[in-house]
């Protein structure tokens, strides 16, 4: 009797013979069932990533520079990956709330984080208790874009230059206030660096993101801000805010007529920020590299380049390893500055 190619059984002439088909066939069927189940599992594991929608957590509110970059790269990833990539805003604690949520997420590539150099390097030095370790609990994907900040004032403030802001602050210690997108953000630390290098006393007013901070600045509830250029530029162009200087080492190409703070007399001043993608630690390497390839492809698209450069972003694109080295360099750079400033956040 022949069952399946390669398996032949000869029925014994003796009753109760040990080579009866019915004594062997169940074992074969069981083996085939196990093999089939194993193959099905392999097939499921081999399904191309991604096969369902992806969530991109932005740790700041809608409307700010981080949100703008998040939505721009989400659009490109959606096209390149063939799955919807939706932005989920989780603001608060200088980016720590969103970061902690991603750090606890399943490490499968379906939850991505838009991190910043501030979250990676400033927050660990600023916060006495961090809800997660951004340099251990997250795996870098790629650094996407960088940008400078710009010192902007409400038009009611009687200062038309950086030197006049310094004179005003020294004449009224603590009376001049400045808004930020949250404790530990590059906007906050740009202000702290300014205070340290000019030896002035100003009051920090933190918000849960750049958008609500800029709204209060426009309304005159706060006096000044070292805002990210992308969120400040429309208000500068409309004349609703007065721009005095940018924070980079060189003049910003979007605001070439403005001096840098160093050029304006604040010797040694240089402050900027970059944004990048990260995923929970222990995300499979092939998923990390897939996201890296598609994100780096996305930031080269003409639509992304125009959208970002028109707003003052500088396009980057790195390997995961390069982004990890950038994180280390930022920690070494900002740790001493935060300590010297005396700034703390709960």
C-alpha angles and dihedrals in degrees: 000000000000123000114177123345113292096021115094126169128193116209113233119238088218120084112245092020113171094231097064112142093232090060094056107031097072090056090051092049090049091050091049090050092052091047091050092050091049091051091049090052091049090049091052092048091049094056108124116258121272111037098154139034120296127220119218111199114212109194094208134061125270117280101037129107095265091050092048091053092044093055093045094053092041089059092051094045091050089057096043099042097040092230131095114265109198127192116232113192113215105170130181145086095040092299096315096114094057092040094053091050092053092045088058095046124106108277096234103110095256093105115056129180130215100216130181135211086250093057092046098045114011101043096058089055095041104045119068090206120030118196089216141003107250092198096050106027096049131059116215119239106176141322103243111183142353132203145176129240127235130216107235130178136197107253091243091067108099098227127102099176141033091254090055091051089053092048091049092049092049092048092051108030111205094000094099112077132191130199127223139184089248142313111300097020121127088252091057094045092047086061093046091051089050091051092048097048095043097037093230130143114230130161119244117220110191124203134185094257142341096274098062090041093053090047091058090044090053089049093050096244088123128029109220146357141192091224129180107263096236094061095039100045098081091053092046091052092047091051094240091119130037114228118206109170145344126239104227131101089252134032112279114250091224092054103028095158092061118087121229115251088252090054089048091060106274098120116213095013116148126145134156141143140224132203127213144165125258138171134203115289115267094034106152114269094235090055091048091051093045091054091044093053095047095044092049088048090050096053089056094057113113091236093054094044093051094044093050101039092047087060096046102262120141113220116235127163121182144172118264088252093053091049089051090053090049089054091054092048092050091051090053091047101045102034094075092042092053091047093049092049092054089222116156135176131196 
